[in-house]
Each structure stands twice: as C-alpha cells, then as structure tokens.
C-alpha cells in the first residue's frame, strides 16, 4: 500500500516537473523548438513503461499544473491532455502493440495531433471575446506549429525508442503483428 | 639493501610526501589509480567551475540589466516593480507570433491590467493584460492584440493608437494625410492611456504608407528593443 502511495507521489512530482519544464523552459526556446510537446511524449512512454492508469494520471496532472500556472481558461490543458491520452490508449489497445517502433511513432503522431486539435478547440470554445481571430483550422500558422510539433516529437521518440531498445529486449524497432 | 630500505620506507615516505603535497596543493602520488582519481576529481571540479562560471555570467548580465533599469527609473522618477519572465505563452496557438510573457509578479505587488512593461533601457515592450495574485500576463508590443496610445515626435506631435503586426513590427493606423511623418521619427507613448506615462519609447518609424487618394495614412514602426531575449523587466506604476 505504502509503495503504491509512493509511486503515485512520484508520478505527481514527475508530472509537476514536466509541466514546469514545458511551461518555463520549452516555451522560452526559439521557434520552432518551442513547439515541442513534452507532456505528450512522456505519457506515450508512460503507456509503455508504467501502464494505462499511470499514463492517464501523468497526463491529467501535467495538464492540471499547466492550467494552474498559465493564463488560459482553466481546464484546457487538463482536458486536452487527458482526452488525447484516452484516444492514444484506445488506439493502442485495439490496433497496435506497445513493443515496436512504428506503433510508437504512430501513437506519438496521433497523440500530438489529438492534443493540439483538442487544445485549440477548447480554447476556441472558451474564448467568448473572439480574440482568437481566424478559426484555427483555417490558419496556416496552426498547421505549421503542428508540423513542427510532429517532427520534433517523432524525432525524439525515435531516438529514445532506439536507445531503450538497445538496453532492453522488450522493444523491437520493427513491425510486430498482433496475435 | 638499498632496495629493501626503499621498500620499507615507502609507506611512510608516501604519507609524508602526501602531507607535503597537501600543503602545496599538488597531487600527491604517482600511482596510476591515484592519478586517475585525482584527474577525475579535477574534471569534476572543472565541470563545477564551468557551471559556476555560467551561473556567474548570467548573474552578471542580470545585475547589469537591473542596474540599467534602476538608473532609468531613478532618472525619470518612475515607480516600478521589477519582475522576472517565467514563461512565454501563446494563448491562441494558431497565432504564431502573438506571444505573451508571463511575469512572476501579480496583483499582490500592485500590478493591474493596462500598466506598461519596460526593458532595462526604458523602452516599452508590452502591456499587462491579465493578472493573478502572484503572476501577470503581458502582451508584447508586436502582438496584434496589444494596443498602446502613441505619439510620433514630429512637427505636429501626431497621436494615434499603435498595435502589433505579425509579431514582428508595430503599426499605427488612421493618421490624417496632412500629418508630416518621416522615416526615423521616434514613436513614444502619448500618456493618453490610463496607466502608461508619456514618453516611453515604442520604436522608430520605418515606413510611411500614404496614398494621395486615401483619407488616412499609416506607418510601420520598428521596435528598438529586442523582444526575444528578455529575462527581467519592470512594470511602470502610475
């Protein structure tokens, strides 16, 4: 029981640290590096290394911390991260393995796409003042941001997956068929 | 015999040499393991010193900026609150260059929406748009939603409203055609806003767009301060 509590506390602290890095460090990086989405990458790896519940807890807590620190309407990051983690989980559970590089790259792409679209959708819904301007799907800057986010995310996941694969026999950098 | 003696005194000799070397601050032994250990220690010290140097450099830069800010504020008799930038946030991700900055001071420090934010040289770089108890969000002058009451230092002291354009420059619209404006004219805050004093530099006119068949003309203003490497700013209190 105490080990379970310790694990949860550790996850909460990790999520807070992740959110802080995303909030302060990554946001201050020059374009296009500031598009890197650390929270999504981490919950994808949490699905691999820790499990479903831990990954959701990580995503929700990181979102909560981001909402607390930022000036966006409360709940935008929390909802977008949690719901995108749910989508990733459903895809992982029904269609993919959690062992091969390609499934991880696909999960990362799905997670990043879902999170970005959900985030902007919630912002648009909560933005009663209309300062968002043009609807985000028709804004070229949105697609450019998303493209950079995908590129950076996939590069990092590919790199770390291969590093982990070289250290562990659980992961295989090729296709695995579900049996 | 000499060899035996050498071997016999080695431990004591080593200890004594180590003691002497310790006073000199030199590595004490010549054995490979100890030299390797000494090298490792030195590398660790070097790494620590490098980190310390980097931190010192950052502190020196921050100190210089704070000094500059203090000088500017004292010379101009402004009251201000210094604040660190803790994050950059784009509230609407789809707007690439509409970045806001998040400050580590808020309403508990006397900040409220509308106050001007200046850099270490006293150039206005933005305006507070939202505050929490211990943090505040400020738009940068180059953001489209950041409007400031501005005046151009020309013969007729043209006044108007400046707003950011594409996150790169600033625009001043709806200026009557009769106003004479030239490139390089300096643009300052007009003081007509509630909370921002007159005379803070916004930028310099880089382009005047006037068509003879138009009622209004507009100018493009180039900011005189870099908005990318801000770390410490001051919020000018009324």
Interface residues (C-beta under 8 A of the other chain):
Chain A: X23 X24 X27 X28 X30 X31 X34 X69 X70 X71 X72 X116 X119 X120 X123 X127 X131 X132 X133 X134 X136 X139 X141 X142 X144 X145
Chain B: X85 X86 X87 X88 X89 X91 X92 X93 X94 X95 X96 X97 X100 X102 X130 X132 X135 X137 X144 X145 X228
